[in-house]
Amino acid sequence: MSTLLFDEGQNRLFDNWKEGVLYHLVIRGANHYDFTDINLVTPLTKLLSAAGPLGSGSLGPRRSPEVVNSYTVALFNQSLKDTAEPLLAGPSPDFPEVRYERYPPR
């Protein structure tokens, strides 16, 4: 059974992965709102962080979109344009906050 996943349904999904490469990235210091642009507009998301994981994390309002956008563009370029993307080849020193795991199809 896979070690990267969080619940039984996800374990079944990834244990039975058969097509394409699976990338699993965890961004340390990121919370829910770090995957949106709202941190660039208002600092109020920091207040939500005190109440739980919905606010912004410790990455900061500029770093979190940089990380998310870089990996998203790399994935799209590799998948849609068939362009080799070094960022998806392994962990990157440019993004030390990203825990990177890559799994080939089974």
C-alpha positions in Angstrom: 0.0 0.0 0.0 1.2 3.5 -0.8 2.6 5.6 2.1 1.9 9.1 0.7 -1.9 9.3 1.1 -4.3 10.4 3.7 -7.4 8.2 3.6 -8.5 4.8 2.3 -10.1 6.2 -0.9 -7.0 8.0 -1.9 -4.9 5.0 -1.1 -7.1 2.9 -3.4 -6.8 5.5 -6.2 -3.0 5.7 -6.1 -2.4 2.1 -5.5 -4.3 1.4 -8.7 -2.8 4.2 -10.8 -2.1 2.9 -14.3 -1.7 5.8 -16.7 0.8 8.6 -16.8 3.1 9.7 -14.0 1.7 10.7 -10.6 3.1 13.8 -8.9 2.4 14.4 -5.2 3.6 17.7 -3.9 3.3 19.1 -0.4 4.1 22.7 0.2 5.4 23.1 3.7 4.0 26.2 5.4 1.0 26.5 3.0 -2.6 26.6 4.2 -5.9 26.7 2.3 -5.9 30.3 1.1 -2.3 30.0 -0.1 -3.6 28.3 -3.2 -5.6 31.4 -4.1 -4.8 35.0 -4.9 -6.6 36.4 -1.9 -3.4 36.8 0.1 -2.3 39.4 -2.5 -5.4 41.4 -1.9 -6.0 41.3 1.9 -3.9 40.5 5.0 -7.1 39.3 6.7 -6.4 35.7 5.8 -3.7 35.7 8.5 -6.5 36.1 11.1 -8.1 32.9 9.9 -4.8 31.0 10.4 -5.2 31.4 14.1 -8.5 29.5 14.0 -7.2 26.6 11.9 -5.8 25.5 8.5 -8.2 27.7 6.4 -6.1 30.9 6.6 -2.8 31.6 5.0 0.3 29.8 6.1 3.9 30.9 6.8 5.0 31.1 3.2 4.0 34.7 2.7 1.7 36.4 0.1 4.3 36.5 -2.7 6.0 33.1 -2.2 2.9 30.9 -2.2 1.7 32.0 -5.7 5.2 31.7 -7.0 5.5 28.1 -5.9 2.0 27.1 -7.1 2.3 28.9 -10.4 5.7 27.5 -11.2 4.6 23.9 -10.7 1.3 24.4 -12.5 3.0 25.9 -15.5 5.6 23.2 -15.6 2.9 20.5 -15.4 0.8 22.1 -18.2 3.9 22.6 -20.4 5.0 19.0 -20.0 1.5 17.5 -20.3 0.0 19.8 -23.0 3.0 20.9 -25.0 5.1 17.8 -24.5 8.0 19.9 -23.3 10.5 18.4 -20.8 10.3 20.3 -17.6 13.3 20.1 -15.2 11.1 21.2 -12.3 9.1 18.0 -12.5 12.2 15.8 -12.7 12.9 15.9 -9.0 13.2 18.1 -5.9 14.2 21.7 -6.8 16.7 23.8 -4.8 14.6 26.8 -5.9 11.6 25.4 -3.9 13.0 23.9 -0.7 9.5 24.1 0.9 8.1 21.6 -1.6 8.1 17.9 -0.7 8.3 16.2 -4.0 7.2 12.6 -4.8 6.9 11.1 -8.3 5.4 7.7 -9.1 5.3 5.9 -12.5 2.2 4.1 -13.5 1.9 0.6 -12.2 
